[in-house]
């Protein structure tokens, strides 16, 4: 995931350090795990379809905007 994020940041012409990308990847993974656990424990379902993708992508975008040096992740 880190290599994909680094390539995407180059495509977006934004400068993000490897540490920032690692923080973004960790945030994405932890959001996905939390939503998955909520689905299993609280709702009794193994999948919440695309809800975890939607919430994780919002979290990923917020973290990437925060760790970007030039904030050009439009």
ChimeraX attribute file (.defattr): number of C-alpha atoms within 10 A of each C-alpha:
attribute: neighborCount
match mode: 1-to-1
recipient: residues
	/A:1	11
	/A:2	16
	/A:3	10
	/A:4	10
	/A:5	17
	/A:6	17
	/A:7	12
	/A:8	13
	/A:9	19
	/A:10	12
	/A:11	10
	/A:12	12
	/A:13	13
	/A:14	19
	/A:15	18
	/A:16	20
	/A:17	14
	/A:18	14
	/A:19	11
	/A:20	19
	/A:21	23
	/A:22	14
	/A:23	17
	/A:24	24
	/A:25	20
	/A:26	15
	/A:27	18
	/A:28	21
	/A:29	13
	/A:30	14
	/A:31	20
	/A:32	19
	/A:33	14
	/A:34	13
	/A:35	18
	/A:36	19
	/A:37	16
	/A:38	16
	/A:39	16
	/A:40	14
	/A:41	11
	/A:42	9
	/A:43	11
	/A:44	10
	/A:45	13
	/A:46	12
	/A:47	15
	/A:48	14
	/A:49	10
	/A:50	9
	/A:51	13
	/A:52	19
	/A:53	15
	/A:54	12
	/A:55	14
	/A:56	22
	/A:57	16
	/A:58	14
	/A:59	17
	/A:60	21
	/A:61	14
	/A:62	14
	/A:63	18
	/A:64	24
	/A:65	18
	/A:66	15
	/A:67	18
	/A:68	17
	/A:69	13
	/A:70	12
	/A:71	14
	/A:72	13
	/A:73	17
	/A:74	7
